[in-house]
Amino acid sequence: MTSGGRWDLACSPQTEEERWMRKAIGLARLGLGTTAPNPCVGAILVRDGQMVARGWHSVYGGPHAEVVVLEHARSRGINPAGCTLYVTLEPCNHFGKTPPCTEAILAAGIRQVVVGTLDPNRQAAGGAQRLRAAGVHVVEGVCEAACRDLVADFRLWQTTDRPYVFLKLAQTLDGKIAPRPGTPGAISGLRAQRLVHRLRARVGAILIGGGTLRADNPQLTCRHHTFHGIQPLAAVATRTLPQPPQLPALVEKRPEQTIFFTTPTEAQSVRAEALRRRGCHVHGVPEVGSGLNLEAAVTILRCTYGCHYVLAEGGGTLAASLLEAGLADEILLFIAPKVLAHAAAPASFQGRTTQTMADALTLRPTVLRWMDPDLLLTLHPPLCSPASSNPLA
């Protein structure tokens, strides 16, 4: 367990190298939401068993973590040449917005580098090989699963046209999200609610289903007290569009920021034209079985609206559909210490017709966090092999 009641399940440090890499991972997380479409990267310099400098990639277009940590060392009068560099992602080996980090490392005289995971970007990869060719001792794969999770978004952007999708759920101990359909209410405590609004501040769009729209009439805005940026877009996947006089708050209060995904036929309907006249965006996407093609919908969010991150906050049907389609890249499951024990209460995941446990969808727990009074369990899809180009394989 780390400080603050956080259990990192993807990497429980057993060696000194893993302990230091966990420090670099923590730094990398400070760049979440501000580095896209670049990856989050953390780096530290260690000498004589002490961390003497630290750095992380904090903003897209800014200096990389390796450059920041070297500058931090020099600002403290520390010669990096006598240190070991720990970095969560293989140092880049190409000229992009900044020069190659490999050359900065060699110029600093560093002779030992510990890398969490290799760079999935073929253009920038090869840093470990370049350093070895110059005589640097390079160790790879330390806390690799946790470091790969850090750049799961970057890997996805390199291999697909869709955004990285967070799936957020809040449930009771018995897996329920409301006492009964159409009765919204807070399940989680204030700490969990604040964290969700901080996450909303990081994403380009919030996605819900039509059932959630009709039952909750949500605002889908970030209401964290420190947020002063642009509100995320509101995206709704529904086969039936709303129409007067029962228009939701999204249409009444922020139509220009509201996007509807519906069937091709519904997208050409009178209801669709009425929503467009109010300023809403309406897109027809293909149907898949009894639902909509959610991959097509989220791809539009990235390619048309520039959303690198999407937060899904719908009900159990949307959640199960995203999982089944392989579109839930990171699942944030808030578990409240409450029990409803009502058979009719809607569940976190529903809508599938599974017959055996062999039909179950499998996830990989990565972090367990105490959010007094709730627990937050973070899960990812099963890891693919490093050589695979499919981040969800």
Secondary structure as UniProt FT lines:
FT   TURN            3..5
FT   STRAND          6..8
FT   HELIX           16..28
FT   HELIX           29..31
FT   TURN            32..34
FT   TURN            36..37
FT   STRAND          42..47
FT   TURN            48..49
FT   STRAND          50..56
FT   TURN            60..61
FT   HELIX           65..75
FT   TURN            76..77
FT   HELIX           80..82
FT   STRAND          84..89
FT   HELIX           101..107
FT   TURN            108..109
FT   STRAND          112..117
FT   TURN            122..124
FT   HELIX           127..133
FT   TURN            134..135
FT   STRAND          137..139
FT   TURN            142..143
FT   HELIX           144..150
FT   HELIX           152..159
FT   STRAND          164..171
FT   TURN            173..174
FT   TURN            181..182
FT   HELIX           190..202
FT   STRAND          205..209
FT   HELIX           210..216
FT   TURN            225..226
FT   STRAND          233..237
FT   TURN            244..245
FT   HELIX           249..253
FT   HELIX           255..257
FT   STRAND          258..262
FT   TURN            264..265
FT   HELIX           266..268
FT   HELIX           270..278
FT   STRAND          281..284
FT   STRAND          287..288
FT   TURN            289..290
FT   STRAND          291..292
FT   HELIX           294..303
FT   TURN            304..305
FT   STRAND          309..312
FT   HELIX           316..324
FT   TURN            325..326
FT   STRAND          330..335
FT   TURN            343..344
FT   HELIX           357..359
FT   STRAND          364..371
FT   TURN            372..373
FT   STRAND          374..380
FT   TURN            386..387
FT   TURN            391..392
//
